[in-house]
Amino acid sequence: MNEEGVNMSKEVVSKILSDPGSLDRRSFLKLGAAGAGSMLLLPANASAAPKVKSSARIVIAGAGAAGLTAAAQLMQRLEGAQITLVDARKEHFYQPGFTLVAGGIKPASYVVSATKDYVPAGVELIEEAVAEIDPEGKKLVTASGKPLPYDYLIVATGLKLDYAAIEGMDVEQIGHNGLGSIYHSPEKAAATWQAMSQFADTGGVGVFLRPGTEMKCAGAPLKYTFITDDYLRRRGNRGKAELIYNANNKVLFSVPIVSEKVRMLFGERDVKMNYERILTALDLGKKIATFKTAEGPVELGYDFINVIPPMRAADAVRNSPLPWQEGNWAADGWIEVNKHNLRHARFDNVFAVGDVAGVPKGKTAASVKWQVPVAIDHLVAQIEGKESQAHYGGYTSCPLITRLGQAMLIEFDYKDNLTPSFPGIIAPLEELWISWVMKTMALKPTYISMLRGRA
Ligand SMILES: Cc1cc2nc3c(=O)[nH]c(=O)nc-3n(C[C@H](O)[C@H](O)[C@H](O)COP(=O)(O)OP(=O)(O)OC[C@H]3O[C@@H](n4cnc5c(N)ncnc54)[C@H](O)[C@@H]3O)c2cc1C
């Protein structure tokens, strides 16, 4: 963020902290535009430079957060290029809002809009899934069999929620009989709210978990545990409930200092913590969850459970030559890119941005915000026959809600360094109202601006 942005943000944030009533719509937008942490930071504005003339065919697979942002930025940088987005989904989901829908804070409609509303003029949208990727032949094939040759490819297909990998799971049952899952869709996030709210009225055993794979927004399972705890307290039923959080490995969060902070908060709020437990099966009728542990399978009965499934690259990506060929990310199909410029390691005209990129941190919209301008800068430099110095250091962020009305704004990079946007103003490990405001109000307008290439 530039100095002016920092000063303006500091000014707005200080004003809000000293006089919360002053936080009108204009201030929110100013805050967001100026760089209110999370994904709200402005990139270096490349659109001021003259456009590069090119007739290159650039195909973007996936028109979600990363694909749309890439299309908008390419249009700002290039003149004459043929840019094509390919995605079968007509709806656009603002996924950072799913937690708010499942927390009873926003309606499902808050997170749904139309993909075509963000497709820049001059970009073609093909409303089909990509079925095959052939980087040697420099072409994609769509689900209807249509070949799409390209000079450059940007893969932005996000990830696949692999509910089928959990034995006994039935997504149609989300919202019934204590079964929740905030990740599935806006409708199921709303259904999860109904199930959780019912649980908050009665108490019982609440089971929370995260999968054993890489996942998007690793803070979301924690946030939802905190939100459930808060509802139980507000309704006077916390004494009737036992909350159990099951981590997949030895920590609660990948950044050690954040993990420790969450451990302390869970301890204070009487959330029981289990480690190295991975959900493998559900008996939805009997309400029993089975976890894989080092000591063998362990069963946990529940009255409410928030199921978060394993996450993998889309099948078209996994079945292509693009994933890592060995190492931790090979099995789930994450794409083998250079973690600092998002260029493919073996196909230099291919980039991967967003959740599908096989990089050590990220899988947030905040990462998209910082990855895309870097990838685009390298792609445009390649067209010009130049070298780009743009560098992505792994910035990502998690506005970690810890109760209704409070959150910790956690920002960090590949090296697990905390990278607060407002040092001295917003402490990353403090539960603050202003961080809650950013998550619940300022984030969406800036996310939408990002899709339009304006933030
Ligand atoms: C519950 C939840 C909470 C979150 N909270 C936050 C948060 O607080 N802050 C934050 O920054 N991020 C958060 N995120 C993460 C954020 O939403 C994602 O990281 C971001 O959307 C990634 O962008 P993407 O473009 O890679 O994937 P997506 O936005 O998911 O888009 C992928 C697109 O690819 C398409 N696609 C898939 N397969 C194919 C195919 N074969 N062919 C063509 N298209 C295909 C899909 O239809 C989709 O449109 C959260 C996510 C969830 C689910």
The ligand as an SDF file (V2000), in Angstrom:
LIG
                    3D

 53 58  0  0  0  0  0  0  0  0999 V2000
  -16.7080  -20.6430    4.2200 C   0  0  0  0  0  0  0  0  0  0  0  0
  -15.6500  -19.8280    3.5280 C   0  0  0  0  0  0  0  0  0  0  0  0
  -15.1140  -18.7220    4.1650 C   0  0  0  0  0  0  0  0  0  0  0  0
  -14.1090  -17.9590    3.5480 C   0  0  0  0  0  0  0  0  0  0  0  0
  -13.6380  -16.8570    4.1970 N   0  0  0  0  0  0  0  0  0  0  0  0
  -12.7130  -16.0820    3.5960 C   0  0  0  0  0  0  0  0  0  0  0  0
  -12.2460  -14.8660    4.2110 C   0  0  0  0  0  0  0  0  0  0  0  0
  -12.6980  -14.4910    5.2890 O   0  0  0  0  0  0  0  0  0  0  0  0
  -11.3000  -14.1320    3.5670 N   0  0  0  0  0  0  0  0  0  0  0  0
  -10.7930  -14.5220    2.3530 C   0  0  0  0  0  0  0  0  0  0  0  0
   -9.9580  -13.8050    1.8220 O   0  0  0  0  0  0  0  0  0  0  0  0
  -11.1940  -15.6790    1.7510 N   0  0  0  0  0  0  0  0  0  0  0  0
  -12.1380  -16.4460    2.3330 C   0  0  0  0  0  0  0  0  0  0  0  0
  -12.5910  -17.5990    1.7030 N   0  0  0  0  0  0  0  0  0  0  0  0
  -11.8520  -18.1440    0.5460 C   0  0  0  0  0  0  0  0  0  0  0  0
  -12.1440  -17.4970   -0.7970 C   0  0  0  0  0  0  0  0  0  0  0  0
  -13.5190  -17.4280   -1.0520 O   0  0  0  0  0  0  0  0  0  0  0  0
  -11.4360  -18.2920   -1.8760 C   0  0  0  0  0  0  0  0  0  0  0  0
  -10.0950  -18.4790   -1.5280 O   0  0  0  0  0  0  0  0  0  0  0  0
  -11.5090  -17.5870   -3.2280 C   0  0  0  0  0  0  0  0  0  0  0  0
  -12.8500  -17.5650   -3.6690 O   0  0  0  0  0  0  0  0  0  0  0  0
  -10.6100  -18.2860   -4.2460 C   0  0  0  0  0  0  0  0  0  0  0  0
  -10.8340  -17.8110   -5.5380 O   0  0  0  0  0  0  0  0  0  0  0  0
  -10.7160  -18.8260   -6.7920 P   0  0  0  0  0  0  0  0  0  0  0  0
  -11.0370  -18.0290   -7.9780 O   0  0  0  0  0  0  0  0  0  0  0  0
   -9.4560  -19.5700   -6.7110 O   0  0  0  0  0  0  0  0  0  0  0  0
  -11.8750  -19.8900   -6.5310 O   0  0  0  0  0  0  0  0  0  0  0  0
  -13.4330  -19.6440   -6.6650 P   0  0  0  0  0  0  0  0  0  0  0  0
  -13.7810  -18.2520   -6.3040 O   0  0  0  0  0  0  0  0  0  0  0  0
  -14.0680  -20.7530   -5.8940 O   0  0  0  0  0  0  0  0  0  0  0  0
  -13.7440  -19.8150   -8.2090 O   0  0  0  0  0  0  0  0  0  0  0  0
  -13.4230  -20.9860   -8.9220 C   0  0  0  0  0  0  0  0  0  0  0  0
  -14.2620  -21.0060  -10.1750 C   0  0  0  0  0  0  0  0  0  0  0  0
  -13.8000  -22.0650  -11.0050 O   0  0  0  0  0  0  0  0  0  0  0  0
  -14.9190  -22.7010  -11.5760 C   0  0  0  0  0  0  0  0  0  0  0  0
  -14.5450  -24.0630  -11.9920 N   0  0  0  0  0  0  0  0  0  0  0  0
  -14.3440  -25.1570  -11.2320 C   0  0  0  0  0  0  0  0  0  0  0  0
  -14.0340  -26.2060  -12.0090 N   0  0  0  0  0  0  0  0  0  0  0  0
  -14.0370  -25.7500  -13.2860 C   0  0  0  0  0  0  0  0  0  0  0  0
  -13.8070  -26.3710  -14.5420 C   0  0  0  0  0  0  0  0  0  0  0  0
  -13.5230  -27.6570  -14.6580 N   0  0  0  0  0  0  0  0  0  0  0  0
  -13.9010  -25.5890  -15.6540 N   0  0  0  0  0  0  0  0  0  0  0  0
  -14.1920  -24.2570  -15.5650 C   0  0  0  0  0  0  0  0  0  0  0  0
  -14.4200  -23.6500  -14.3950 N   0  0  0  0  0  0  0  0  0  0  0  0
  -14.3500  -24.3900  -13.2820 C   0  0  0  0  0  0  0  0  0  0  0  0
  -15.9860  -22.6340  -10.5020 C   0  0  0  0  0  0  0  0  0  0  0  0
  -17.2950  -22.7960  -11.0630 O   0  0  0  0  0  0  0  0  0  0  0  0
  -15.7540  -21.2700   -9.9020 C   0  0  0  0  0  0  0  0  0  0  0  0
  -16.5480  -20.2760  -10.5210 O   0  0  0  0  0  0  0  0  0  0  0  0
  -13.6290  -18.3410    2.2800 C   0  0  0  0  0  0  0  0  0  0  0  0
  -14.2030  -19.4490    1.6160 C   0  0  0  0  0  0  0  0  0  0  0  0
  -15.2000  -20.1700    2.2200 C   0  0  0  0  0  0  0  0  0  0  0  0
  -15.8300  -21.3330    1.4830 C   0  0  0  0  0  0  0  0  0  0  0  0
  1  2  1  0
  2  3  1  0
  2 52  2  0
  3  4  2  0
  4  5  1  0
  4 50  1  0
  5  6  2  0
  6  7  1  0
  6 13  1  0
  7  8  2  0
  7  9  1  0
  9 10  1  0
 10 11  2  0
 10 12  1  0
 12 13  2  0
 13 14  1  0
 14 15  1  0
 14 50  1  0
 15 16  1  0
 16 17  1  0
 16 18  1  0
 18 19  1  0
 18 20  1  0
 20 21  1  0
 20 22  1  0
 22 23  1  0
 23 24  1  0
 24 25  2  0
 24 26  1  0
 24 27  1  0
 27 28  1  0
 28 29  2  0
 28 30  1  0
 28 31  1  0
 31 32  1  0
 32 33  1  0
 33 34  1  0
 33 48  1  0
 34 35  1  0
 35 36  1  0
 35 46  1  0
 36 37  1  0
 36 45  1  0
 37 38  2  0
 38 39  1  0
 39 40  1  0
 39 45  2  0
 40 41  1  0
 40 42  2  0
 42 43  1  0
 43 44  2  0
 44 45  1  0
 46 47  1  0
 46 48  1  0
 48 49  1  0
 50 51  2  0
 51 52  1  0
 52 53  1  0
M  END
$$$$
